[in-house]
Amino acid sequence: MLPVLVLAGCGERPQELAHSKKDSGPAWQGAANEFIAPGWKAGDEQSWERQMQARAQNQNEYLRTGGAAR
C-alpha cells in the first residue's frame, strides 16, 4: 500500500491560472464606491500614502500594547 501512496503524488498537474493578470493601474487610483476608507480620496496619491501609514500603525502590536510609551 505504501508504494501506491508514494506514486499517487507523481500525477499532480501544474496549477496555473487560466487567465493572465492585467495591470489595473496604480493602487492609489482605487475605486470610486462606498467601500473606500474614510479620509481617503480616490486618485490622490498622498492621501493614499497617509492612509497606508495609518493602517500600518494600527497593525503595529508594539504600539498597540503601549511598548512605545516606555
Secondary structure as GFF3:
##gff-version 3
##sequence-region A 1 70
A	DSSP	alpha_helix	2	8	.	.	.	ID=ss1
A	DSSP	three_ten_helix	9	11	.	.	.	ID=ss2
A	DSSP	three_ten_helix	27	29	.	.	.	ID=ss3
A	DSSP	alpha_helix	45	58	.	.	.	ID=ss4
A	DSSP	alpha_helix	61	64	.	.	.	ID=ss5
A	DSSP	three_ten_helix	67	69	.	.	.	ID=ss6
###
